[in-house]
């Protein structure tokens, strides 16, 4: 007769490596601060991406594309990695990377970020710049390959077909980043632009997919009253189709009528979703109104996309409303909620400062995305103000959550 001994609990060298959300939420937030300060320095001419003669660097994206790449593939993808490397364990009941294997996924991301931050500092040496750019590209592609594989493996093992949408978006993000790097190393601005816009919309697609899953769940369990929210399979399908059309039109076609119709469709369909998820108790809970408000702002962003060809304001404004709401506010709110839940803390009693940081990021959405429409003469001032709000929001997040994410769970469980 054999006696089956219980398996020893998992161990990692430090609590921050217990699950993906810990190390990636912390590092994403640190990088959100550093990259925005670097963007401020680039935008105001304190540092430059030029060679010793003052000419634009070869094999390096221009400053605006530097900023876009690091916000998308640097910041946003690290938050997505942290969320999925944690959530897939819940979805599939399969173990996810922890300890040194998790560190192995994190390391190439961190190395790529250091290289991107160092680009202005090595700009005088053309050869060194090219080497740094190549290495950054290899590290970024390696990071996303490892992350995508870590998500696909448990999904494949349990044959969970409902995750195919997430897997497809992660795989296409690998392709979009490859297109960007090929464009950089070939000096093709058009290819860089495709890689960036495709990356933005794929990330927004991931946000819409994850938001559809978790927001109703969070609301039902987060409000004080008992509530059952309405979902619609038809709206889910229509949202997917309309967003896919919008993405293709804006990235590859540029037809004003199709862009307006598809963007308006996305806004209306997701607005109807929000009506089905609404209950008054949301507005009493900062971890709920912030997520709900981010969804509202994303819908507003799509409305701006719909009217932009006809009102003539910059295409950058709806892009930034969508990015700051869907990537900035949504991820900050999600990290604030997930970090409490997965470390065994009380999700109903976040720090009062969480409300402050979420309000500051909400203000950043308005100031960067909306106010330039009515105050175009103050454009640079508004950008600088929104940069400051972004930095302060993430600094507050780190002060609150670094002690939580870097320490073991109070209940003694691993995670």
Residue pairs with C-beta under 8 A, 6 or more apart in sequence:
9 414
10 18
10 95
10 98
10 99
10 414
11 99
11 414
12 18
12 98
12 99
12 100
12 102
13 99
13 100
14 406
15 22
15 405
15 406
15 407
15 408
16 22
16 23
16 26
16 405
16 406
17 23
17 98
17 99
17 100
17 102
17 103
18 98
18 99
18 408
18 414
18 415
19 85
19 86
19 89
19 96
19 98
19 102
19 342
19 415
20 81
20 82
20 83
20 84
20 85
20 86
20 96
20 97
20 98
20 102
20 105
21 82
21 83
21 85
21 86
21 335
21 338
21 339
21 342
21 405
22 82
22 405
22 406
23 82
23 102
23 103
23 106
24 78
24 79
24 81
24 82
24 85
24 106
25 79
25 82
25 335
25 338
25 339
25 401
25 405
26 398
26 401
26 402
26 405
26 406
27 78
27 106
27 109
27 110
28 75
28 78
28 79
28 82
28 331
28 335
29 335
29 394
29 397
29 398
29 401
30 394
30 398
31 70
31 74
31 75
31 78
31 113
32 75
32 390
32 391
32 394
33 391
33 394
33 395
33 398
34 117
35 67
35 70
35 71
35 74
35 75
35 113
35 116
35 117
36 387
36 390
36 391
37 391
38 47
38 70
38 117
38 120
39 66
39 67
39 70
39 387
40 46
40 384
40 387
41 47
41 120
42 48
42 49
42 63
42 66
42 67
42 120
43 63
43 67
43 383
44 384
47 120
47 121
48 63
48 120
48 123
49 56
49 57
49 60
49 61
49 62
49 63
49 66
49 119
49 120
49 123
50 56
50 57
50 123
51 57
51 123
51 124
51 126
52 124
56 62
57 123
57 126
57 129
58 126
58 129
58 130
58 187
59 129
59 130
59 133
59 184
59 185
59 187
60 66
60 119
60 123
60 129
60 133
60 184
61 69
61 180
61 184
61 192
62 189
65 192
65 193
65 196
66 116
66 119
68 196
68 200
69 116
69 180
69 196
70 113
70 116
71 323
71 327
72 196
72 199
72 200
72 203
72 327
73 140
73 144
73 177
73 180
73 199
74 112
74 113
74 116
75 327
76 203
76 327
76 331
77 109
77 143
77 144
77 147
77 173
77 203
78 109
79 331
79 334
79 335
80 203
80 206
81 105
81 109
81 143
81 147
82 335
83 210
83 334
83 338
84 147
84 151
84 166
84 170
85 96
85 97
85 102
85 105
85 147
85 150
85 151
86 96
86 338
86 342
87 210
88 94
88 96
88 150
88 151
88 154
88 155
88 163
89 95
89 96
89 154
91 155
91 160
91 163
92 154
92 155
92 157
92 158
92 160
93 158
94 153
94 154
94 157
94 158
95 154
96 150
96 154
97 104
97 105
97 150
98 414
104 146
105 143
105 146
105 147
105 150
108 139
108 140
108 142
108 143
108 146
109 139
109 140
109 143
111 135
111 136
111 139
112 136
112 137
112 139
112 140
112 143
115 132
115 133
115 135
115 136
115 139
116 136
118 132
119 129
119 132
119 133
122 128
122 129
122 132
123 129
133 184
133 185
134 185
137 181
137 184
137 185
140 177
140 181
141 174
141 177
141 178
141 181
144 170
144 173
144 174
144 177
145 174
147 170
148 167
148 170
148 171
148 174
151 166
151 167
151 170
152 167
152 170
155 163
155 167
165 209
165 240
166 206
166 209
166 210
169 202
169 205
169 206
169 209
170 206
172 198
172 202
173 199
173 202
173 203
173 206
175 198
176 194
176 195
176 198
176 199
176 202
177 195
177 199
178 195
179 191
179 194
179 195
179 198
180 191
180 192
180 194
180 195
180 196
180 199
181 195
182 188
182 191
182 195
183 189
183 190
183 191
183 192
183 193
183 194
183 195
184 192
194 251
194 252
197 250
197 251
198 247
198 251
200 319
200 322
200 323
201 243
201 246
201 247
201 250
201 251
202 247
203 326
203 327
204 243
204 298
204 322
204 326
204 327
205 243
205 247
207 298
207 326
207 327
207 330
207 331
208 239
208 243
208 270
208 298
208 326
210 334
211 291
211 295
211 330
212 231
212 236
212 239
212 273
214 334
215 277
215 291
215 292
215 295
216 229
216 231
216 277
218 287
218 288
218 291
218 337
219 227
219 229
219 277
219 279
219 281
219 282
219 288
219 292
220 227
220 228
220 229
222 281
222 285
222 287
222 288
222 347
222 348
223 279
223 281
223 282
223 284
223 285
223 288
224 281
224 284
225 279
225 280
225 281
227 279
227 281
229 276
229 277
229 279
230 276
230 277
231 273
231 276
232 272
232 273
232 276
235 269
235 272
235 273
235 276
238 265
238 269
239 266
239 269
239 270
239 273
242 262
242 265
242 266
242 269
243 262
243 266
245 258
245 262
245 265
246 259
246 262
246 263
246 265
246 266
246 302
246 305
249 255
249 258
249 259
249 262
250 259
250 305
253 259
256 309
256 310
259 305
259 306
259 309
260 305
260 306
260 307
260 309
260 310
261 306
263 302
263 303
263 305
263 306
264 302
264 303
264 306
266 299
266 302
267 299
267 300
267 302
267 303
267 306
270 295
270 298
270 299
270 302
271 299
273 295
274 292
274 295
274 296
274 299
277 292
278 292
281 288
282 288
282 289
282 292
283 289
285 348
286 350
286 354
286 355
286 358
287 333
287 336
287 337
287 340
287 347
287 350
287 354
290 329
290 332
290 333
290 336
290 358
290 361
290 362
291 330
291 333
291 334
291 337
293 329
293 362
294 325
294 326
294 329
294 330
294 333
295 330
297 321
297 324
297 325
297 326
297 329
297 362
297 365
298 321
298 322
298 325
298 326
298 330
300 321
300 325
301 318
301 321
301 322
301 325
301 326
301 369
302 318
302 322
304 317
304 318
304 321
304 369
305 318
305 322
308 314
308 315
308 317
308 318
313 372
313 373
313 376
314 372
317 369
317 370
317 372
317 373
318 369
320 368
320 369
321 365
321 368
321 369
321 370
324 361
324 364
324 365
324 368
324 369
324 386
325 365
325 369
328 361
328 364
328 365
328 390
329 358
329 361
329 362
329 364
329 365
332 357
332 358
332 361
332 393
332 394
332 397
333 358
335 397
335 401
336 350
336 354
336 357
336 358
336 397
336 401
337 347
339 345
339 401
339 404
339 405
340 346
340 347
340 350
340 404
341 347
342 415
343 404
343 405
343 409
343 410
343 415
344 409
344 410
344 411
344 413
344 415
345 404
345 410
351 400
353 396
353 399
353 400
354 400
356 396
357 392
357 393
357 394
357 396
357 397
357 400
358 393
360 389
360 392
360 393
360 396
361 389
361 390
361 393
363 389
364 386
364 389
364 390
364 393
367 382
367 385
367 386
367 389
368 382
368 383
368 386
371 378
371 382
372 378
372 379
372 382
375 382
409 415
